[in-house]
Amino acid sequence: MRPRARLVSGNPLGRTMRILLTFGTVLLLQPLVGKAADGVAATYRPTHGSEVLWDRYGVGHVYAKSERDLFYGFGWTQAHSHGDLLARLYAQARGRSAEYYGPDGLQNDRWIAINDVPARARKWLEQQSGSFRANLVAFAAGANAYEASHPQEFSPEARAVFPISALDVVAYSQRLFQFVYAAPAQILEHLPPVKTPEKDQRGSNGWAIAPSRTEEGHSLLLMNPHVLWSPDWTRYVATDWETYTEVQLTAPGINLYGATQVGLPVLRFVFSDYLGFTQTVNEMVDAVTFYRIAPDANGYRFDGKSIPFQERTHTLKVRQPDGTLTTETIKVRSTVHGPIVAQRDGASIAMRVAGLDHPFALEQYWQMATAHDFAGFQRAVSRVQVPTFNIMYADRGGHIEYLHNGLIPRHTFGTVSYWTQPVPGDTSKTLWHDYLRFEELPKVIDPPGGTVQNSNDPPWLAAWPTLIDPTPYADSIASDPVNLRVARGIRMLSETDKFSLDQLMAAQWSTHSELADRVLPDLLEATGRYGNDLAKRAARVLAHWDRATNTDSRGALLFLDWMEQPGGLRGDSPAGFARPFNLATPLTTPAGLADPQAAVRALETAAQHVLSNYGALDMPWGKVMRLRIGDVDLPGSGAPGNPLGVFDAMYFGELKDGQRAAIGGASYVALVDFTPPVHAKVLMTYGESSQPGSKHASDQLSLLSTHQMRDAWRTRGEVEANLERRDTF
């Protein structure tokens, strides 16, 4: 059941003619002809001689005279490579996507307004330190300058969004962290007890390896976020926020290389000459609590008293196909818990989201990236301003760390399952105000085994053998015990004594199915006993299968179809295994078939499907699974990571004309070796630009198809040797 509340965001600052002009920490107001839609435009003039060098893969290398110039250059690069997307993201953060782009933006705009993002963003911007606020102004100014000097590169809709401001940047970070990751609008569709959401097709792999486990005696770091990505960048509004951009940022004392989501002014996956860190989506942080509100007259009951609702009225503008605007006026009611977001069984449901009182996530990322050693990184990360995401860290000093990062509400009673259901809202006993402190968060630092990992799993297997006891966290951190992608990663880490960079690359691109190892022997034996002729033909194909999902793997399509049938088994579910999961034995459990005959029937059905869809039981994986953007069409490898237990996670869309195109999976990939000088292999799988017609929108797909990676060009000499373009300010 969808919520009845309807809402929108207006233009609270109107069309005041003012801008924030920042010199040092002094903010000056002055008139400006052009202005951002929020009334506060960003302007900043960079130091003469700052520039961006573009390499032949379209990656921007910012060479700045100061920290503020660096942010200006970063804004410039994002507007160049992702200008239309950047505008759309900031329109969404303003809660005015439907006004600029049409009715498809209404769901976003309602969610932004119901959660009062623009108003809170203004408060957050005011709370930033003067120096970092100036950096945000410079970032927006760089994007504005690029758009103003290259208007022909932007769509009419995008030009209407510009100019942007530091307020847009802050609003977008809040929308992304709190109201996309922590509390997406889709959460209402899965609000208990309606239904359980389907398994997500997003995730990440992250490893840090200590010098004791590397051939050259230096730390290694593996970065690989998995997100949805589309062969048509402009039509998939729901996944706009998932696009990454790669960049090098250099200024006096600063040399950062990495990636982040378009729209963010700081890097979330980054390394320097000193250290690096990567992140994975932390699905165990329950950052949202729902409350059943008890009605009372014109308000609600709370601690025995009647309290009136707080009410706000918003008007959304909606652009129609003919260019005219219609409006939608709505009212939003709020309680001490948060806004009313839904109705369930006759009761109003209010929502409380963690981190709305923590406005410094962007500055914390900047401090993490620019730290020079482990102690400096710890000072930055201990601020716990970032509401979610596990962190894996490595440095040139040999330290590694896993941190179960997140704003975890402190509950004085109840289990995890209790707090994932709507709880009583008529008592202050359920109204949390605090979070677990940094010292209380699960973490592993320099473990004896020399490795830390995370693949969106609970913290218990961050190091192997495990070092974290889950018992003390039973009331605050959920445990999802089955994820065979995690098991595959732990196996590769445990079976390799010393890693080289080449061995790390082989592990990154491993398509071997852990699920096949756990169940295929039993399936082949059971088919010999119970199977019909077709099932036995299928079994012979599976017996010769390499248990991988490489482009030339024969049998993988059949095994995938078997997994999806009733009676088949999945690597992200405990159902159907003869030996259930045991945290003490993750490399051998779960395993086996609890119902061999049902599994054989699933194989018979799968064989029929494969013959019907592809014409052969042993059709090569890459003939069907394709990497397709624009005119590029290449064989793909990798597979749904958690269900098949494949480390190289890739996700493919619906079958069409006998093929399935990639819709997500590996996005930015970086393998970092902290041997002096630090060097890395990198790949932006789908290309560095989302701008229509850009040659860099798909030019790295060929590398992905063949599991190759690029050298990260970090010296000026390397960049100059591969120069495509130069922009000087």
Summary of the structure (lengths in Angstrom):
residues: 729
radius of gyration: 25.8
end to end distance: 53.2
largest distance: 83.1
contacts: 2668
relative contact order: 0.13
helix: 34%
strand: 26%
